[in-house]
């Protein structure tokens, strides 16, 4: 990018500046600490110049928005043409309560639904199961059957709203409920828009809400990719999620590397199924965490687009430019929120939302200030949504595309994170691939080591967390309103399940479950059978228990 004569001159001038101007300043006013690091403990230099990106090639490494390698964004007009989708994550208690929250969010300018499910649903149990006791509606909405899904989506036009569902092990079953609920609204599959998280690999790595062993789990994911490819052209069948990897304690580069490695593994399985890369790659999407370190997060997102584009085009041979696009949703970092001084979480979320915007996110959820205490209240959710709207309409960051592009610091950081991601790709390959690396505990150990290092930095005051290890308030904490759930919701849910089992066509339900068992024992795509189970009002646990019997239950090997 710069001639050698200029680079030689710049090296000499840099040495002169350090020996004179800088040293004189440091003698009078020393720096605040010995080392400066990112949120991921990456050392940060005092100053960045063209010397730090000496081999930088504008067209190869940066290019133009909407063109390969997409470092500057997947759309040629950035957020000047279209703002990101403001998609607030919501779900609590009963289907009735969450339906009310959805309608409230849509009335306040929310652009899409994002459904959180409670722990029993995430683990494939009905609300009245002994395993579910005490967990109803605590971290999301309870969905035990198609009837719950119908109530959850009542009055919401599914041909007009894009819906994201954060569900993994039971993803295919819950998706079947959604598709059939849409059928009952008169909306055909090809009209549905949305995203199924459906990222089982990160469950083994970070979130731990797996049920079946890796191989049959990957079969189910591949079934959904194949079914969506043929029947739901507007649906993203997998949202490859780095969010939970980061929440578990990974660095930004680990989040990026492990997420993209998982995405590439899903692509390999789909190709083995017989799909062409250009048939399904355009409908793969990603989900990244946005943490506190503003510049590191922006660099991570830029590196993600460049790596994915290169791998799709060069390694997998994708011909269609849409297959090269790394499209992603972002969520601000839940792990960064503090129960102490919860109102200052608004500031953290605003910084993270700004990073998501400048990193080129297509969709964003902003966390609420009270989420370290409880599920968010309506008041807190509105502030979180208004935060996005202020960033979009008042900050000026949407006026130009990739406003940090060309910064010596940002380009160096982007390059460094990209290089670290490729180093991880090589280590994963040396272990035999993603599934063997999971079985060996490689991902889990790397994340655990990173989380421990971060904790040590906080304890030693190498890293300041406002309200936790500095600027601590000892007086009485400010009280903020906490969400109260309907105390009758649990009893209503139990009664709905009893009524459903009594009034449904029992013979049809039994036949649907038996057909599903045969499909699971064979090699057919399970989605048509899951749809029939949904139409027959088989419950979530009845359906999942069939698959538990056939596929077995996975027990993770402990790492030391």
C-alpha positions as CSV (number, residue, x, y, z in Angstrom):
1,X,0.0,0.0,0.0
2,X,3.0,2.3,0.7
3,X,6.3,2.5,-1.2
4,X,9.4,1.1,0.5
5,X,11.1,4.5,0.6
6,X,8.2,5.9,2.6
7,X,8.2,2.9,4.9
8,X,11.9,3.3,5.6
9,X,11.3,7.0,6.3
10,X,8.4,6.2,8.6
11,X,10.5,3.7,10.6
12,X,13.1,6.3,11.1
13,X,10.5,8.9,12.1
14,X,8.9,6.5,14.5
15,X,12.2,5.9,16.3
16,X,12.8,9.6,16.5
17,X,9.3,10.3,18.0
18,X,9.8,7.6,20.6
19,X,13.3,8.9,21.6
20,X,12.2,12.5,21.9
21,X,8.6,13.5,22.1
22,X,7.3,10.3,23.7
23,X,10.1,9.8,26.2
24,X,9.8,13.5,27.3
25,X,6.1,13.0,27.9
26,X,6.5,9.7,29.8
27,X,9.2,11.3,32.1
28,X,6.7,13.9,33.1
29,X,3.6,11.8,33.1
30,X,4.0,8.0,33.1
31,X,1.4,5.8,31.5
32,X,-1.4,4.5,33.8
33,X,-0.3,0.9,33.8
34,X,2.5,-1.3,32.4
35,X,0.4,-3.1,29.8
36,X,-2.8,-2.4,27.9
37,X,-4.9,-5.3,26.8
38,X,-8.2,-6.0,25.0
39,X,-11.1,-7.8,26.6
40,X,-9.5,-11.0,25.3
41,X,-6.1,-10.2,26.9
42,X,-4.6,-9.3,23.6
43,X,-1.7,-6.8,24.1
44,X,-2.3,-3.4,22.5
45,X,0.5,-1.2,21.2
46,X,0.8,2.4,22.1
47,X,0.5,3.6,18.5
48,X,-0.4,2.0,15.1
49,X,1.1,3.2,11.8
50,X,1.4,1.9,8.3
51,X,4.3,-0.1,9.6
52,X,1.8,-2.4,11.4
53,X,0.1,-3.3,8.1
54,X,3.1,-3.2,5.8
55,X,1.9,-6.0,3.5
56,X,-1.7,-4.6,3.4
57,X,-3.3,-4.9,0.0
58,X,-6.4,-2.7,-0.3
59,X,-8.2,-4.7,-2.9
60,X,-7.2,-8.1,-1.5
61,X,-7.8,-7.4,2.2
62,X,-10.3,-4.6,2.2
63,X,-12.1,-4.2,-1.1
64,X,-15.5,-2.5,-1.4
65,X,-18.8,-3.1,0.5
66,X,-20.9,-5.8,-1.1
67,X,-17.9,-7.3,-2.9
68,X,-15.5,-10.1,-2.2
69,X,-13.9,-10.4,0.4
70,X,-16.7,-8.5,2.2
71,X,-14.5,-7.1,4.9
72,X,-16.4,-3.8,4.7
73,X,-19.8,-5.4,4.7
74,X,-22.1,-7.7,2.8
75,X,-24.3,-4.9,1.4
76,X,-23.0,-2.3,-1.0
77,X,-24.9,0.5,0.8
78,X,-24.3,-0.7,4.4
79,X,-26.8,0.8,6.9
80,X,-27.4,3.8,4.6
81,X,-29.8,1.5,2.6
82,X,-31.3,-0.6,5.3
83,X,-30.9,-0.6,9.1
84,X,-30.2,-3.8,10.9
85,X,-33.3,-5.7,12.2
86,X,-34.0,-4.8,15.7
87,X,-34.9,-8.1,17.2
88,X,-35.5,-8.2,21.0
89,X,-35.1,-11.6,22.6
90,X,-38.2,-12.4,24.6
91,X,-39.9,-15.3,26.4
92,X,-41.1,-16.0,29.9
93,X,-43.7,-17.9,31.7
94,X,-46.7,-19.1,29.7
95,X,-47.4,-18.8,26.0
96,X,-50.1,-16.2,26.8
97,X,-47.7,-13.9,28.7
98,X,-45.0,-14.1,26.0
99,X,-47.6,-13.4,23.2
100,X,-48.4,-10.2,25.0
101,X,-44.7,-9.2,25.2
102,X,-44.3,-9.9,21.5
103,X,-47.2,-7.7,20.6
104,X,-45.9,-4.9,22.8
105,X,-42.4,-5.1,21.3
106,X,-43.8,-5.0,17.7
107,X,-45.9,-1.9,18.7
108,X,-42.7,-0.2,19.9
109,X,-40.8,-0.6,16.7
110,X,-39.3,-4.1,17.1
111,X,-38.8,-5.5,13.6
112,X,-38.8,-9.2,14.3
113,X,-39.5,-11.8,16.9
114,X,-36.8,-13.7,18.8
115,X,-38.1,-16.5,21.0
116,X,-36.5,-17.6,24.2
117,X,-37.6,-21.0,25.6
118,X,-37.5,-22.2,29.1
119,X,-35.0,-24.9,30.3
120,X,-37.4,-27.9,30.2
121,X,-38.3,-27.0,26.6
122,X,-34.6,-26.6,25.7
123,X,-33.9,-30.1,27.2
124,X,-36.9,-31.7,25.5
125,X,-39.3,-32.2,28.5
126,X,-42.9,-31.3,29.0
127,X,-43.8,-28.8,31.7
128,X,-45.5,-31.6,33.8
129,X,-42.4,-33.9,33.7
130,X,-40.6,-34.5,37.0
131,X,-37.4,-33.2,35.4
132,X,-39.1,-29.8,34.8
133,X,-40.2,-29.1,38.4
134,X,-39.3,-25.6,39.4
135,X,-38.1,-24.5,36.0
136,X,-41.4,-23.5,34.3
137,X,-41.0,-20.2,32.4
138,X,-37.9,-19.2,34.3
139,X,-35.5,-18.5,31.4
140,X,-38.0,-18.4,28.5
141,X,-41.4,-19.5,27.5
142,X,-42.7,-23.0,28.0
143,X,-43.7,-24.8,24.7
144,X,-44.7,-28.4,25.3
145,X,-46.9,-28.9,22.2
146,X,-48.3,-27.4,19.1
147,X,-51.1,-25.9,21.2
148,X,-48.6,-23.8,23.1
149,X,-47.1,-22.6,19.8
150,X,-50.5,-21.7,18.5
151,X,-51.2,-19.5,21.6
152,X,-47.6,-18.0,21.5
153,X,-48.1,-16.8,17.9
154,X,-51.8,-15.9,18.1
155,X,-52.6,-12.7,16.2
156,X,-49.1,-12.4,14.8
157,X,-49.0,-12.6,11.0
158,X,-46.3,-15.1,10.2
159,X,-46.1,-14.2,6.6
160,X,-45.1,-10.6,7.6
161,X,-42.8,-11.2,10.6
162,X,-39.3,-12.7,10.7
163,X,-38.9,-15.1,13.6
164,X,-35.7,-16.3,15.3
165,X,-35.9,-19.3,17.7
166,X,-33.1,-20.0,20.2
167,X,-33.5,-23.8,20.4
168,X,-31.0,-26.5,19.7
169,X,-31.4,-30.2,20.7
170,X,-35.2,-30.1,20.1
171,X,-34.8,-27.6,17.3
172,X,-36.4,-29.8,14.6
173,X,-39.4,-30.5,16.8
174,X,-40.0,-26.9,17.8
175,X,-39.6,-25.8,14.2
176,X,-42.2,-28.4,13.2
177,X,-44.6,-26.8,15.7
178,X,-43.9,-23.4,14.1
179,X,-44.4,-24.6,10.6
180,X,-47.7,-26.3,11.5
181,X,-48.9,-23.2,13.5
182,X,-48.3,-21.2,10.3
183,X,-50.2,-23.8,8.3
184,X,-53.2,-23.2,10.6
185,X,-52.9,-19.5,9.9
186,X,-53.0,-20.3,6.2
187,X,-49.3,-19.4,5.6
188,X,-47.4,-21.9,3.5
189,X,-43.8,-23.0,4.3
190,X,-42.3,-21.0,1.4
191,X,-43.6,-17.8,2.8
192,X,-42.0,-18.2,6.2
193,X,-39.0,-16.1,7.1
194,X,-36.7,-16.6,10.1
195,X,-33.9,-18.4,11.7
196,X,-33.5,-21.6,13.7
197,X,-30.5,-21.5,16.0
198,X,-30.1,-25.3,15.7
199,X,-26.4,-25.1,16.4
200,X,-25.7,-28.4,18.3
201,X,-21.9,-28.3,18.0
202,X,-21.7,-25.2,20.3
203,X,-23.8,-27.1,22.8
204,X,-21.1,-29.7,23.2
205,X,-18.5,-26.9,23.3
206,X,-20.1,-24.3,25.6
207,X,-23.7,-24.2,26.5
208,X,-24.1,-27.9,27.4
209,X,-27.8,-28.3,26.5
210,X,-27.1,-31.4,24.4
211,X,-29.3,-34.5,24.5
212,X,-28.1,-37.0,21.9
213,X,-24.6,-38.0,21.0
214,X,-22.8,-35.9,18.3
215,X,-23.4,-38.1,15.3
216,X,-27.2,-38.4,15.5
217,X,-27.4,-34.7,16.6
218,X,-25.6,-33.7,13.4
219,X,-28.0,-35.9,11.4
220,X,-30.9,-34.0,12.8
221,X,-29.3,-30.6,11.9
222,X,-28.5,-31.9,8.4
223,X,-32.2,-33.0,8.1
224,X,-33.3,-29.4,8.8
225,X,-30.8,-28.0,6.3
226,X,-32.0,-30.4,3.6
227,X,-35.7,-29.7,4.4
228,X,-35.3,-26.0,4.4
229,X,-33.3,-26.1,1.1
230,X,-36.2,-27.8,-0.6
231,X,-39.3,-26.3,1.1
232,X,-38.4,-23.1,3.0
233,X,-36.3,-20.9,0.7
234,X,-36.5,-17.9,3.0
235,X,-35.6,-19.7,6.2
236,X,-32.1,-19.9,7.8
237,X,-32.0,-23.5,9.0
238,X,-28.9,-23.0,11.2
239,X,-27.6,-19.9,13.0
240,X,-24.1,-20.9,13.9
241,X,-23.6,-19.4,17.3
242,X,-20.5,-17.9,18.8
243,X,-22.5,-16.1,21.4
244,X,-22.6,-18.9,24.0
245,X,-18.9,-19.7,23.3
246,X,-18.1,-16.2,24.3
247,X,-20.5,-16.2,27.3
248,X,-18.6,-19.3,28.5
249,X,-15.4,-17.3,28.7
250,X,-13.7,-17.5,25.3
251,X,-11.7,-14.8,23.7
252,X,-12.9,-12.9,20.7
253,X,-10.6,-15.0,18.4
254,X,-11.7,-18.3,20.0
255,X,-15.3,-17.3,19.5
256,X,-14.6,-16.5,15.8
257,X,-12.5,-19.6,15.1
258,X,-14.8,-22.1,16.9
259,X,-17.9,-20.6,15.4
260,X,-16.6,-20.6,11.8
261,X,-15.2,-24.1,12.3
262,X,-18.7,-25.3,13.3
263,X,-20.2,-23.6,10.3
264,X,-17.7,-25.3,8.0
265,X,-18.5,-28.7,9.6
266,X,-22.3,-28.2,8.9
267,X,-21.4,-27.5,5.3
268,X,-19.4,-30.7,5.1
269,X,-22.3,-32.7,6.4
270,X,-24.8,-31.1,4.1
271,X,-22.5,-31.9,1.1
272,X,-22.2,-35.5,2.2
273,X,-26.0,-35.6,2.2
274,X,-25.9,-34.8,-1.5
275,X,-26.6,-31.0,-1.4
276,X,-24.7,-28.6,-3.5
277,X,-22.9,-25.9,-1.6
278,X,-24.7,-23.2,-3.5
279,X,-28.1,-24.8,-2.7
280,X,-27.8,-24.2,1.1
281,X,-24.8,-21.9,1.9
282,X,-26.8,-18.7,1.3
283,X,-29.2,-19.7,4.1
284,X,-26.6,-20.4,6.7
285,X,-26.3,-17.5,9.2
286,X,-24.2,-16.6,12.2
287,X,-24.7,-15.3,15.7
288,X,-22.0,-13.3,17.4
289,X,-21.5,-11.9,20.9
290,X,-20.7,-8.2,21.2
291,X,-18.5,-7.6,24.2
292,X,-17.2,-4.4,25.9
293,X,-14.0,-4.0,23.9
294,X,-15.3,-1.8,21.1
295,X,-12.5,-2.1,18.6
296,X,-11.8,-5.8,19.1
297,X,-15.5,-6.6,18.4
298,X,-15.6,-4.5,15.2
299,X,-12.4,-6.2,14.1
300,X,-13.8,-9.7,14.9
301,X,-16.9,-9.1,12.7
302,X,-14.8,-7.8,9.8
303,X,-12.5,-10.8,10.0
304,X,-15.5,-13.2,10.1
305,X,-16.8,-11.9,6.8
306,X,-13.3,-12.2,5.1
307,X,-12.6,-15.7,6.4
308,X,-16.1,-17.1,5.5
309,X,-16.0,-15.6,2.0
310,X,-12.5,-17.1,1.4
311,X,-13.4,-20.6,2.7
312,X,-16.7,-20.7,0.8
313,X,-15.1,-19.7,-2.5
314,X,-11.7,-21.2,-2.3
315,X,-12.1,-24.3,-0.1
316,X,-15.7,-25.3,-0.9
317,X,-15.9,-24.0,-4.4
318,X,-19.1,-22.1,-4.0
319,X,-19.8,-20.2,-7.2
320,X,-22.7,-17.9,-6.2
321,X,-21.7,-14.7,-4.4
322,X,-24.5,-15.1,-1.9
323,X,-22.8,-18.3,-0.7
324,X,-19.8,-16.3,0.3
325,X,-21.7,-13.9,2.6
326,X,-21.2,-14.2,6.3
327,X,-24.6,-12.7,7.5
328,X,-25.0,-12.5,11.2
329,X,-27.1,-11.5,14.1
330,X,-25.5,-10.0,17.2
331,X,-26.5,-9.8,20.9
332,X,-24.8,-7.6,23.5
333,X,-22.8,-9.5,26.1
334,X,-25.0,-10.9,28.9
335,X,-21.9,-12.0,30.8
336,X,-20.8,-8.3,30.9
337,X,-23.9,-7.2,32.9
338,X,-23.6,-6.7,36.6
339,X,-26.1,-7.1,39.4
340,X,-24.3,-4.2,41.1
341,X,-25.4,-0.8,39.9
342,X,-27.6,-2.4,37.3
343,X,-28.6,0.9,35.7
344,X,-25.0,1.4,34.4
345,X,-25.6,-1.7,32.3
346,X,-27.4,0.6,29.9
347,X,-24.1,2.3,29.1
348,X,-22.4,-1.1,28.5
349,X,-25.2,-2.1,26.2
350,X,-25.0,1.2,24.3
351,X,-21.3,0.7,23.6
352,X,-21.8,-2.8,22.5
353,X,-24.7,-1.8,20.2
354,X,-22.5,0.8,18.7
355,X,-19.8,-1.8,18.0
356,X,-22.4,-4.1,16.3
357,X,-23.6,-1.3,14.1
358,X,-20.0,-0.3,13.1
359,X,-19.1,-4.0,12.6
360,X,-21.9,-4.4,10.1
361,X,-24.5,-6.6,11.8
362,X,-27.6,-7.5,10.0
363,X,-29.7,-8.0,13.1
364,X,-29.2,-7.0,16.8
365,X,-30.6,-7.7,20.2
366,X,-29.7,-5.4,23.1
367,X,-29.8,-6.8,26.6
368,X,-31.8,-5.1,29.3
369,X,-30.2,-3.5,32.4
370,X,-31.9,-5.9,34.8
371,X,-30.9,-9.2,33.2
372,X,-28.3,-10.0,35.9
373,X,-31.2,-9.9,38.4
374,X,-34.1,-11.5,36.5
375,X,-35.9,-11.8,33.2
376,X,-36.3,-8.2,31.8
377,X,-39.2,-6.0,32.8
378,X,-41.2,-4.3,30.1
379,X,-39.6,-0.9,31.1
380,X,-36.1,-2.3,30.8
381,X,-36.8,-3.9,27.5
382,X,-38.1,-0.6,26.1
383,X,-34.9,1.1,27.2
384,X,-32.8,-1.6,25.5
385,X,-34.8,-1.2,22.2
386,X,-34.6,2.6,22.4
387,X,-30.8,2.2,22.7
388,X,-30.7,0.6,19.3
389,X,-33.0,3.3,17.9
390,X,-30.8,6.1,19.2
391,X,-27.7,4.4,17.8
392,X,-29.4,4.0,14.4
393,X,-31.0,7.5,14.2
394,X,-29.0,9.9,16.3
395,X,-25.3,8.8,16.5
396,X,-24.4,9.3,12.9
397,X,-22.6,5.9,12.6
398,X,-25.0,4.7,9.9
399,X,-24.2,7.6,7.6
400,X,-21.2,6.0,6.1
401,X,-20.1,2.4,5.4
402,X,-17.4,0.8,7.6
403,X,-16.4,4.1,9.2
404,X,-13.3,2.5,10.8
405,X,-12.0,0.9,7.6
406,X,-8.5,2.0,6.9
407,X,-7.6,2.7,10.5
408,X,-4.1,1.3,11.1
409,X,-5.3,-0.1,14.4
410,X,-8.5,-1.7,13.1
411,X,-6.8,-3.3,10.1
412,X,-4.0,-4.7,12.2
413,X,-6.4,-6.0,14.8
414,X,-8.6,-7.6,12.0
415,X,-5.5,-9.2,10.5
416,X,-4.3,-10.5,13.9
417,X,-7.7,-12.0,14.8
418,X,-8.0,-13.6,11.4
419,X,-4.5,-15.2,11.7
420,X,-5.4,-16.5,15.2
421,X,-8.6,-18.1,13.8
422,X,-6.6,-19.9,11.1
423,X,-4.1,-21.1,13.8
424,X,-7.1,-22.7,15.6
425,X,-8.4,-24.2,12.3
426,X,-5.0,-26.0,11.9
427,X,-5.1,-27.3,15.5
428,X,-8.6,-28.6,15.1
429,X,-7.6,-30.3,11.8
430,X,-4.6,-31.9,13.6
431,X,-7.1,-33.4,16.1
432,X,-9.1,-35.0,13.3
433,X,-11.8,-32.4,12.8
434,X,-14.5,-30.8,14.9
435,X,-16.2,-33.9,16.3
436,X,-13.0,-35.5,17.5
437,X,-11.8,-32.2,18.9
438,X,-15.1,-32.0,20.9
439,X,-14.7,-35.6,22.1
440,X,-11.1,-34.8,23.2
441,X,-12.3,-31.7,25.1
442,X,-10.1,-29.3,23.1
443,X,-12.7,-26.5,22.7
444,X,-13.8,-26.9,26.3
445,X,-10.2,-26.6,27.7
446,X,-9.4,-23.6,25.6
447,X,-12.5,-21.8,26.8
448,X,-11.9,-22.8,30.4
449,X,-8.3,-21.5,30.3
450,X,-9.4,-18.2,28.8
451,X,-12.2,-17.8,31.4
452,X,-9.7,-18.5,34.2
453,X,-7.2,-16.0,32.9
454,X,-9.9,-13.3,32.7
455,X,-11.0,-14.0,36.2
456,X,-7.4,-13.7,37.5
457,X,-7.0,-10.4,35.7
458,X,-10.1,-9.1,37.5
459,X,-8.9,-10.3,40.9
460,X,-5.5,-8.8,40.4
461,X,-7.0,-5.5,39.3
462,X,-5.2,-5.8,35.9
463,X,-8.7,-5.3,34.5
464,X,-11.3,-2.9,36.0
465,X,-14.9,-3.9,36.1
466,X,-16.9,-0.8,37.2
467,X,-18.9,-1.6,40.3
468,X,-17.2,-5.0,40.8
469,X,-13.6,-4.3,41.7
470,X,-13.5,-0.5,41.5
471,X,-15.9,2.3,41.8
472,X,-17.9,0.1,44.2
473,X,-20.9,1.6,46.0
474,X,-21.4,0.5,49.6
475,X,-24.7,2.3,50.3
476,X,-28.2,1.0,49.7
477,X,-28.6,-0.2,46.1
478,X,-31.1,1.5,43.8
479,X,-34.2,-0.6,43.4
480,X,-35.4,-1.2,39.9
481,X,-38.7,-3.0,39.0
482,X,-38.4,-6.7,38.5
483,X,-40.7,-8.7,36.2
484,X,-43.5,-10.6,37.9
485,X,-44.9,-13.6,36.1
486,X,-48.5,-14.7,36.2
487,X,-48.8,-17.0,39.3
488,X,-51.6,-18.9,37.5
489,X,-49.5,-19.6,34.4
490,X,-48.1,-22.9,35.7
491,X,-51.4,-24.3,36.7
492,X,-52.9,-23.2,33.3
493,X,-50.0,-24.9,31.5
494,X,-50.6,-28.2,33.3
495,X,-54.3,-28.1,32.6
496,X,-53.7,-27.4,29.0
497,X,-51.4,-30.5,28.7
498,X,-54.0,-32.7,30.5
499,X,-56.8,-31.5,28.2
500,X,-54.6,-31.9,25.1
501,X,-53.8,-35.6,25.9
502,X,-57.5,-36.3,26.5
503,X,-59.0,-34.5,23.5
504,X,-56.5,-35.3,20.7
505,X,-56.8,-38.3,18.4
506,X,-54.8,-40.7,20.4
507,X,-54.5,-43.3,17.6
508,X,-53.2,-40.7,15.2
509,X,-50.6,-39.5,17.8
510,X,-49.4,-43.1,18.4
511,X,-49.1,-43.8,14.7
512,X,-47.1,-40.6,14.2
513,X,-44.7,-41.5,16.9
514,X,-44.3,-45.0,15.6
515,X,-43.6,-43.7,12.1
516,X,-41.0,-41.3,13.6
517,X,-39.3,-44.2,15.4
518,X,-39.0,-46.1,12.1
519,X,-37.5,-43.0,10.4
520,X,-35.0,-42.5,13.1
521,X,-33.9,-46.1,12.9
522,X,-33.4,-45.7,9.2
523,X,-31.9,-43.0,7.1
524,X,-34.9,-40.9,6.0
525,X,-35.2,-37.2,6.6
526,X,-37.0,-36.9,9.9
527,X,-38.7,-33.6,9.2
528,X,-41.9,-34.9,7.4
529,X,-42.4,-37.3,10.4
530,X,-41.9,-34.5,12.9
531,X,-44.5,-32.4,11.1
532,X,-47.0,-35.2,11.3
533,X,-46.2,-35.6,15.1
534,X,-46.9,-31.9,15.4
535,X,-50.2,-32.1,13.5
536,X,-51.2,-35.0,15.7
537,X,-50.5,-32.9,18.8
538,X,-47.8,-35.2,20.1
539,X,-46.1,-33.4,23.0
540,X,-42.5,-32.3,22.9
541,X,-41.4,-34.9,25.4
542,X,-43.3,-37.7,23.7
543,X,-41.5,-36.8,20.5
544,X,-38.1,-36.4,22.0
545,X,-38.4,-39.6,24.0
546,X,-38.7,-41.6,20.8
547,X,-35.4,-40.1,19.6
548,X,-33.8,-40.6,23.0
549,X,-34.7,-44.3,22.7
550,X,-33.3,-44.6,19.2
551,X,-30.3,-42.3,19.4
552,X,-29.3,-42.6,23.1
553,X,-28.3,-39.9,25.6
554,X,-24.8,-38.3,25.5
555,X,-22.6,-38.0,28.5
556,X,-19.7,-35.7,28.2
557,X,-16.1,-36.7,29.1
558,X,-14.8,-34.4,31.9
559,X,-11.7,-32.4,31.3
560,X,-9.1,-32.0,34.0
